[in-house]
Amino acid sequence: MIIDAHAHVWPDKIAELALGANRLPDLVARGDGTVGGLRADMDASGVSMSCCLGIANQARHVDRVNEFVADLKSPERYGFGTVHVELSAEENLASLRRHGIDAVKIHPLFQDFALDDPRLWEILEAFGDEIAVITHVGEGGSAHANTLSSPAMIRDIARQFPALRLMACHFGGYKILDDAEEMLAGADVVLETSWPPSLKTLRPERVRRLIQRHGAERVVFGSDWPMTSPTEEIAAIEALCLTDDETKQVLGGTMARLLGIDSPWA
């Protein structure tokens, strides 16, 4: 049972606009960002469930995004909601609970707050082990945006909040993999595999070594759709020459266990 930990969708009427506004430099989208487009790529790739990650760039949009994410929930889609530091921890939790959401995406590049912002830490403390968190880590934006997340910040969060179910996108350091390997390999944080435009741009032996050093039971597959092709990203994982058990854990078993999803691979 393949679970994609990292997919983005928007309402059909704004998907094109949202995708264009959020596109990172030098990346060309491979999908259209709609629910129908995601469903088609899931069918083509063999993905059984996609985690659909909502992001509110502004605090006033948090509840609306969470309402949309909640409506996405189905056996094929797991909704990850959003929070914002300009709302209190209580306000953020109230929105998540109101919509039945138990996981969130944080994206410093687009939300313009840092992973070491004290206001975010108040929210993470309020989460405890109730709300799972997946966050962008690393570069990919402006010079300012690139300072808002780092492997060191993820390491500090993991140490401060040991009960938090924390997942770090892009192996914990997009475009700064050396730092991520040094600071996070073996740390108590789950690493996610997406690396737009493709995981194939990294040396397979390096990725295999990182996964085996960190432990496949703490690594989850993510495509970052619609910026990549899930079919190609799954093929890149399968080409790493991991053991069969390690491959199954990465492609779905670890994520199923984290989210409490029934799976033969969990």
Buried (B, 14 or more C-beta within 10 A) or exposed (E): BBBBBBBBBBEEEEBBEBBEEBEBEEEEBBBBBBBEBBBEBBEEBEBBBBBBBBBBBEBEBBBBBBBBBBEBBEEBBBBBBBBBBBBEBEBBBEBBEEBEBBBBBBBBBBBBBBBBBEBBBBBBEBBEEBBBBBBBBBBBBEEEBBEBBBBBBBBBBBEEBEEBBBBBBBBBBBEBBEBBBEBBBEBEBBBBBBBBBBBBEBEBEEBBBBBBEBBBEBBBBBBBBBBBBBBBBBBBBEEBEBEEEBBBBBBBBBBBBBBEBEBEBB
